[in-house]
């Protein structure tokens, strides 16, 4: 699925953690403190110092995906769009049947992705990129620099210009 918009890679913004915290707090106030086992900041914007698309990725964990349907209208009330078609395979790729995906724009630009997943209530753990991509980048500045260079190279068009 393409949007026709150019991908932008931004230098790390130290405001990203605060944006996550404010949005997480809004979600908890809206949905209730017991709606989620946890809400984690995941993806590239969660890695200090890493250049990234300036979109905050969040992973709220629910005890069961059966708990998700009543949360949909609550999240929609604060500007999220539920995208159920991502749960099914499409010609452009496999679906994510074990996730409920939402997106939210601010000032006409994509600002937040929400990937709701089922978690083990005892551990509160979720499955995301942290073990393979984010965690190593958090520990090593050389990995962050290499990932940033790769992202900027991919951002360029075939003619080499951004």
C-alpha positions in Angstrom: 0.0 0.0 0.0 1.5 3.4 -1.0 0.4 6.8 0.1 2.1 8.8 -2.5 3.9 10.8 0.2 7.7 10.9 0.3 9.3 9.2 3.3 11.1 11.6 5.6 13.9 10.6 7.8 14.5 13.1 10.6 17.4 13.5 13.0 16.6 12.2 16.5 14.3 14.6 18.3 14.7 14.5 22.1 11.0 15.5 22.3 9.9 12.1 21.0 9.9 10.4 24.4 7.7 13.2 25.9 5.3 13.0 22.9 5.0 9.3 23.6 4.3 9.8 27.3 1.7 12.5 26.6 -0.1 10.3 24.0 0.1 7.3 26.3 -1.4 9.3 29.1 -4.2 10.5 26.8 -5.0 6.9 25.8 -5.1 5.7 29.4 -7.4 8.6 30.4 -9.6 7.8 27.5 -9.7 4.0 27.7 -9.3 3.6 31.4 -6.3 2.5 33.5 -7.2 -1.2 33.3 -7.7 -1.4 29.6 -4.0 -2.3 28.8 -1.4 -4.4 30.5 1.2 -1.9 29.3 1.8 0.6 26.6 5.3 0.6 25.2 7.1 3.1 23.0 8.6 0.9 20.3 10.3 1.4 16.9 13.0 3.9 15.8 11.7 6.9 17.7 12.2 5.0 21.0 15.9 4.7 20.4 17.8 7.8 21.7 20.1 9.3 19.0 18.6 7.3 16.0 17.4 9.1 12.9 13.8 8.0 12.1 10.6 8.7 10.4 9.0 11.2 12.9 6.1 8.9 13.7 5.7 7.6 17.3 5.1 3.9 17.3 3.3 2.5 20.4 2.4 -1.0 21.4 -0.4 -1.3 23.9 -0.8 -4.8 25.2 -4.2 -6.2 26.0 -5.0 -9.5 27.9 -6.9 -10.8 24.9 -7.6 -9.4 21.5 -11.3 -10.0 22.4 -10.9 -6.9 24.6 -10.1 -4.7 21.5 -13.6 -4.1 20.0 -14.9 -1.8 22.8 -11.6 0.2 22.7 -12.0 1.0 19.0 -14.6 3.8 19.5 -12.7 5.2 22.4 -9.5 5.5 20.4 -11.4 6.9 17.5 -12.8 9.6 19.8 -9.2 10.9 20.3 -8.4 10.9 16.6 -7.2 7.4 15.8 -8.3 5.6 12.7 -8.7 1.8 13.0 -7.3 0.0 10.0 -8.8 -3.5 10.1 -7.8 -4.4 6.5 -4.2 -4.8 7.8 -5.3 -7.9 9.7 -5.8 -9.8 6.4 -3.4 -10.8 3.6 -3.5 -8.4 0.6 -1.8 -8.4 -2.8 0.9 -6.2 -1.3 1.8 -8.6 1.5 0.8 -10.7 4.5 -1.7 -9.4 7.1 -1.2 -9.0 10.8 -4.0 -11.1 12.3 -2.6 -10.9 15.8 -2.5 -7.1 15.8 -5.0 -4.3 15.8 -3.5 -1.4 13.9 -4.5 2.3 14.4 -3.0 5.5 13.0 -3.4 9.2 13.9 -2.4 12.3 12.2 -1.5 15.7 13.6 -1.4 18.9 11.6 -2.0 16.9 8.4 0.9 14.5 8.9 1.0 11.0 10.3 2.1 11.3 13.9 1.3 8.0 15.7 1.0 4.3 14.9 -0.6 2.1 17.5 -0.1 -1.7 17.3 -2.4 -3.4 19.8 -1.3 -6.9 20.7 -2.2 -9.6 23.1 0.3 -10.1 25.9 1.0 -12.6 28.5 -0.5 -11.0 31.6 2.1 -12.4 33.9 5.0 -10.9 32.0 3.5 -7.8 30.3 5.9 -8.6 27.4 5.0 -7.8 23.8 6.5 -8.9 20.5 8.1 -6.1 18.6 11.4 -5.1 16.9 13.2 -4.3 20.2 15.1 -7.6 20.4 16.5 -7.4 16.9 16.7 -3.8 16.0 15.9 -1.3 18.7 17.7 -2.9 21.7 21.1 -3.2 19.9 20.8 0.4 18.6 20.1 1.7 22.1 23.3 0.1 23.3 25.7 1.0 20.5 26.2 4.4 18.8 27.9 2.8 15.8 24.8 0.8 15.1 22.6 3.9 15.3 24.9 5.7 12.9 24.8 2.9 10.4 21.0 2.6 10.6 20.7 6.4 10.2 22.9 6.3 7.1 21.0 3.4 5.6 17.7 5.2 6.2 18.9 8.4 4.6 20.2 6.4 1.6 16.8 4.7 1.2 15.1 8.1 1.5 16.8 9.3 -1.7 15.2 8.7 -5.0 16.7 6.8 -7.9 18.5 10.0 -9.0 20.3 10.2 -5.6 18.3 13.3 -4.5 16.1 13.5 -1.4 
